Amino acid sequence: MVTFDTNLWVRYLTNDDEQQARRALALLEQTDAVFLPKTILLELEWVLRAAYRIEAAVIHKSLLQILGLPMVTVESAGQVAAALDFYSRGFDFADALHLAASEGTEALYTFDERFIRKGGDAVPPVLGVPEG
């Protein structure tokens, strides 16, 4: 099993550097098993959104496409699936991963008002920090 860094996945998805994209695809095709850490997914979403200005719906579809590859095994698959569900409902991807990774806790506290509005009905609920 091997791990691909974020930049290989970016080349694979965007083909912005044709030579590197071909090399990444060739390596992917000859690899039996690729481990995909949550941290690489987090960075990949950020790069696609911030650097490439790709819309969330397209990023969501792209991440699902990678996760559907037969040789890919993702870290904490259940949490990633939950995070992608939250993301599809308009959550920021990082927030979605934080929330999904917090399964089994009573609440996730934040000062982020948007996150509170989105996550009030989530499990666990996203709550604002109480005033002193």
C-alpha positions as CSV (number, residue, x, y, z in Angstrom):
1,M,0.0,0.0,0.0
2,V,1.2,3.5,-0.8
3,T,0.0,7.0,-0.2
4,F,-0.4,9.7,-2.8
5,D,0.3,13.3,-1.7
6,T,-2.2,16.0,-2.4
7,N,-0.4,17.3,-5.5
8,L,-0.8,13.9,-7.3
9,W,-4.6,14.0,-6.6
10,V,-4.7,17.6,-7.9
11,R,-2.9,16.6,-11.1
12,Y,-5.2,13.6,-11.5
13,L,-8.4,15.7,-11.1
14,T,-7.4,18.9,-12.9
15,N,-4.9,17.8,-15.5
16,D,-3.4,21.3,-15.2
17,D,0.1,19.9,-15.8
18,E,-0.4,17.2,-18.5
19,Q,2.9,15.6,-18.0
20,Q,2.5,15.3,-14.2
21,A,-1.2,14.2,-14.7
22,R,-0.1,11.4,-17.0
23,R,2.6,10.3,-14.5
24,A,0.1,10.4,-11.6
25,L,-2.5,8.4,-13.6
26,A,0.2,5.8,-14.7
27,L,1.2,5.3,-11.1
28,L,-2.4,5.0,-9.9
29,E,-3.1,2.4,-12.6
30,Q,-0.1,0.3,-11.6
31,T,-0.8,0.5,-7.9
32,D,-2.8,-2.2,-6.1
33,A,-3.6,-0.2,-3.0
34,V,-3.6,3.5,-2.1
35,F,-4.2,4.8,1.4
36,L,-5.9,8.1,1.5
37,P,-5.5,10.0,4.9
38,K,-8.2,12.4,6.0
39,T,-5.6,15.2,6.1
40,I,-4.9,14.8,2.4
41,L,-8.6,15.0,1.6
42,L,-8.8,18.2,3.8
43,E,-5.9,19.7,1.9
44,L,-7.2,18.6,-1.5
45,E,-10.6,20.3,-0.9
46,W,-8.8,23.5,0.2
47,V,-6.6,23.5,-2.9
48,L,-9.4,22.9,-5.3
49,R,-11.6,25.6,-3.6
50,A,-9.0,28.2,-2.9
51,A,-6.4,27.9,-5.6
52,Y,-8.6,26.5,-8.5
53,R,-11.9,28.2,-7.5
54,I,-13.8,25.0,-8.1
55,E,-17.4,25.0,-6.8
56,A,-18.3,22.8,-3.8
57,A,-20.6,20.6,-5.8
58,V,-17.9,19.8,-8.3
59,I,-15.4,19.2,-5.5
60,H,-17.8,16.9,-3.8
61,K,-18.3,14.9,-7.0
62,S,-14.5,14.8,-7.5
63,L,-13.9,13.5,-3.9
64,L,-16.5,10.8,-4.3
65,Q,-14.9,9.8,-7.6
66,I,-11.5,9.3,-5.9
67,L,-13.1,7.4,-3.0
68,G,-14.8,5.2,-5.5
69,L,-11.6,4.0,-7.1
70,P,-11.2,0.3,-6.3
71,M,-7.6,0.6,-5.1
72,V,-8.3,3.5,-2.7
73,T,-8.7,2.9,1.1
74,V,-9.6,6.0,3.0
75,E,-8.7,6.6,6.6
76,S,-11.8,6.5,8.9
77,A,-14.2,5.7,6.1
78,G,-17.3,6.2,8.1
79,Q,-16.2,9.6,9.3
80,V,-15.3,10.7,5.8
81,A,-18.6,9.5,4.5
82,A,-20.4,11.5,7.2
83,A,-18.2,14.6,6.5
84,L,-19.1,14.3,2.8
85,D,-22.7,14.2,3.7
86,F,-22.4,17.4,5.8
87,Y,-20.4,19.0,3.0
88,S,-23.1,18.2,0.5
89,R,-25.5,20.0,2.9
90,G,-23.4,23.2,2.8
91,F,-21.0,22.8,5.6
92,D,-17.4,24.0,5.2
93,F,-15.4,20.8,4.5
94,A,-13.0,21.3,7.4
95,D,-15.9,21.9,9.7
96,A,-17.6,18.8,8.3
97,L,-14.5,16.7,9.0
98,H,-14.3,18.1,12.5
99,L,-17.9,17.4,13.2
100,A,-17.7,13.8,11.8
101,A,-14.6,13.1,13.8
102,S,-16.4,14.3,16.9
103,E,-18.9,11.4,16.8
104,G,-19.7,10.1,20.2
105,T,-19.2,13.4,22.0
106,E,-21.9,15.5,23.5
107,A,-21.3,18.6,21.5
108,L,-18.8,20.5,19.4
109,Y,-18.4,24.1,20.6
110,T,-17.3,27.0,18.4
111,F,-17.4,30.7,18.0
112,D,-18.1,30.3,14.3
113,E,-21.7,31.6,13.9
114,R,-22.2,30.0,10.4
115,F,-21.1,26.6,11.8
116,I,-23.5,27.0,14.7
117,R,-26.4,27.8,12.3
118,K,-25.6,24.8,10.1
119,G,-24.8,22.3,12.8
120,G,-27.4,22.9,15.5
121,D,-29.4,19.8,14.4
122,A,-26.3,17.7,13.7
123,V,-25.1,14.9,15.8
124,P,-23.2,15.9,17.8
125,P,-24.8,19.4,17.8
126,V,-22.6,22.4,17.1
127,L,-23.1,24.9,19.8
128,G,-21.9,28.4,20.6
129,V,-19.6,29.0,23.6
130,P,-21.8,30.2,26.5
131,E,-21.2,33.8,27.7
132,G,-19.6,34.0,31.1
